[in-house]
Amino acid sequence: MSTYEEEIKKAHERVAESYGIVDLYGNPAGEWEGWVFQKTVVDKVAYFWRRYGGENTLLLDAGCGNGQITQVFASLGAETMVGVDFAMPMLKRGRERAQLKGYLERLFLVKGNLKELPFASERFSLIHLYGVMEHLDDPRQVLKELGRVLKKGGHLVLSIPRKWSLAHLTYIGFSPSVRDWGKELSWRSFLKFREKAQFYRFYSWGQFSSLVPDGLKVVERVPVLHYFVCGPLDRWIRRWDKGVSSMEVRERFFSKIPLPPAGEYVVLQRV
Ligand SMILES: C[S@@+](CC[C@H](N)C(=O)[O-])C[C@H]1O[C@@H](n2cnc3c(N)ncnc32)[C@H](O)[C@@H]1O
């Protein structure tokens, strides 16, 4: 394992207890977080499942962490799911979650590195990779390896954070370095700009597409809007139209405000 991967692994091990937008029961920290999770994850996963999954799908949640995305697939009726991650505390939490939510018998959790997966070739019909591209030191090798274990005609859905998006700028400006996740933070953690760029990577479309190996082709791109940055405005947004529920007022507000994408989901097919 490279030093870079060691750092990423340790950072995720430290935050495993608290990681995610929803807790082990699937509950978000607040109503706003729940709404964002619904819009950016649950609705999207449901769409990809309808289009590329369904009955008899063998699903791989690559870099599954503590299983907040696996849980969404489970709720959609996925029958056989495999989660792989190299951070053991994350996998333990994923197991607890599956036990609590009653889908442990449909889930196999495996410790492994995405650069060298412990699976035979052409195994999975759907692979999902959420929130992982930003933490890879060798994304080209990971895409190649995911392509190897994907069946011919199968699909790989992955999220990519966009370079120079509002998400990128707010990350560079206001977030601590990944290497300091789970540690006591000092103001220095927020000023490590070079380290921040190294351990949390954003991609231009050109950069991403140059990484796609032969045998995989892009079949769909779905932008993900930047709702999170509007969190501080939520109280004000909810007052915008008092006649409707908070959920609906957010829907109405964001249908009128053209937010730029924070990134996108890309669907690759094994040809
Ligand atoms: C930001 S978390 C996302 C977790 C999960 N997909 C989610 O959205 O909740 C990234 C995960 O990828 C895992 N990861 C990063 N690089 C990896 C690698 N090379 N091999 C295996 N797991 C890796 C980390 O341990 C971490 O759990």
The ligand as an SDF file (V2000), in Angstrom:
LIG
                    3D

 27 29  0  0  0  0  0  0  0  0999 V2000
  -15.5090    9.2740    1.4430 C   0  0  0  0  0  0  0  0  0  0  0  0
  -15.7120    7.5920    1.8120 S   0  0  0  0  0  0  0  0  0  0  0  0
  -17.1800    7.1410    0.9190 C   0  0  0  0  0  0  0  0  0  0  0  0
  -17.8520    5.9400    1.5130 C   0  0  0  0  0  0  0  0  0  0  0  0
  -19.1910    5.5330    0.8720 C   0  0  0  0  0  0  0  0  0  0  0  0
  -19.0510    5.2320   -0.5250 N   0  0  0  0  0  0  0  0  0  0  0  0
  -20.2220    6.6040    1.1000 C   0  0  0  0  0  0  0  0  0  0  0  0
  -20.4770    7.3920    0.1840 O   0  0  0  0  0  0  0  0  0  0  0  0
  -20.7570    6.6980    2.1990 O   0  0  0  0  0  0  0  0  0  0  0  0
  -14.4450    6.8440    0.8110 C   0  0  0  0  0  0  0  0  0  0  0  0
  -14.2100    5.3800    1.1730 C   0  0  0  0  0  0  0  0  0  0  0  0
  -13.3390    4.8040    0.2080 O   0  0  0  0  0  0  0  0  0  0  0  0
  -12.3970    3.9780    0.8660 C   0  0  0  0  0  0  0  0  0  0  0  0
  -11.2040    3.9000    0.0050 N   0  0  0  0  0  0  0  0  0  0  0  0
  -10.4620    4.9110   -0.4870 C   0  0  0  0  0  0  0  0  0  0  0  0
   -9.4780    4.4430   -1.2630 N   0  0  0  0  0  0  0  0  0  0  0  0
   -9.6010    3.0930   -1.2670 C   0  0  0  0  0  0  0  0  0  0  0  0
   -8.8760    2.0360   -1.8770 C   0  0  0  0  0  0  0  0  0  0  0  0
   -7.8110    2.2870   -2.6450 N   0  0  0  0  0  0  0  0  0  0  0  0
   -9.2840    0.7610   -1.6540 N   0  0  0  0  0  0  0  0  0  0  0  0
  -10.3580    0.4900   -0.8590 C   0  0  0  0  0  0  0  0  0  0  0  0
  -11.0850    1.4530   -0.2480 N   0  0  0  0  0  0  0  0  0  0  0  0
  -10.7070    2.7430   -0.4400 C   0  0  0  0  0  0  0  0  0  0  0  0
  -12.1620    4.6650    2.2120 C   0  0  0  0  0  0  0  0  0  0  0  0
  -11.6730    3.7810    3.1910 O   0  0  0  0  0  0  0  0  0  0  0  0
  -13.5630    5.2050    2.5350 C   0  0  0  0  0  0  0  0  0  0  0  0
  -14.3090    4.3170    3.3120 O   0  0  0  0  0  0  0  0  0  0  0  0
  1  2  1  0
  2  3  1  0
  2 10  1  0
  3  4  1  0
  4  5  1  0
  5  6  1  0
  5  7  1  0
  7  8  2  0
  7  9  1  0
 10 11  1  0
 11 12  1  0
 11 26  1  0
 12 13  1  0
 13 14  1  0
 13 24  1  0
 14 15  1  0
 14 23  1  0
 15 16  2  0
 16 17  1  0
 17 18  1  0
 17 23  2  0
 18 19  1  0
 18 20  2  0
 20 21  1  0
 21 22  2  0
 22 23  1  0
 24 25  1  0
 24 26  1  0
 26 27  1  0
M  CHG  2   2   1   9  -1
M  END
$$$$
